[in-house]
Amino acid sequence: ELRGFGNLILIKHADGYVSAYAHTENPLVARGDIVTRGQRISSVGATGAVNRPQLHFEIRQGRKSRDPVKYLPQAVASR
């Protein structure tokens, strides 16, 4: 847990990318698990410094944050 983020799941991808999912509840994966596209990894929660369920989502390449819209399917990104 990073301060304020509650339950945090980090997934390593190819080419140094990492996706981060914070404030999760009931994680379904553990450190070292291999996950596949579309696999459920957790449910949205209210852990950390939030008072209602929400999801903090990031994509990082190395230490740089990237715009996640560029990496999501068009149908998801346009919602």
Buried (B, 14 or more C-beta within 10 A) or exposed (E): EEEEBBBBBEBEEEEEBBBBBBBBEEBEBEEEEEEEEEEEBBEBBBBBEBEEEBEBEEBBEEEEEBEBEEBBEEEEEEE
